Amino acid sequence: MRSRHWISCSRLAGVVLSISIAVAQSGQPGRKPDVPYVPTTDEAVQTMLKLAEVKKSDVVYDLGCGDGRIVIAAAVTYGARGVGIDIDPERIREAKENAKKAHVEELVRFEEKDLFQADFHEATVVALFLLPSINLRLRPKLIQELKPGTRIVSNTFDMGDWKPDKEQTLGETDDYDAYLSRRFYLWHVPQSNGK
């Protein structure tokens, strides 16, 4: 009787494991991403990195990294290390392929994670291209977990009443479709974050 029970439990465990593996290999995110994937333009990437004054000693994190272009550009242009975090496994696969093509896989890595659960305390620069509501939800985590002086640069969207230290506009246009990737914001994590 006991051996039949053990065999049944083993089979059940095998089925659960098989289903888990199938779900993990399906390429579907664990949950729906908070923002749609909209690639940052190359011009905007360079503007963000310059605004954040990225240098070789930096560790650049991109939260919602998409195809990895920001951390890859930081590695190629400045020799900085980088980490891209995205919840979408397809974006992570694409980012890894792009890093390989750019020959910077030793400087960058990509993690399939929920950015609200991710550990990014080692960042010296954090790049964002999220929605205003997501920036606001993320703001307490950024202030609490990052070291004072860490630079946060955001494409298009600010952080409500946390006034940026710098703002930059790229080009002049009245075209609504050109709204994205035109305004950039830079903050420094304040000293008063308990660290």
Disulfide bonds with the S-S distance in Angstrom:
none
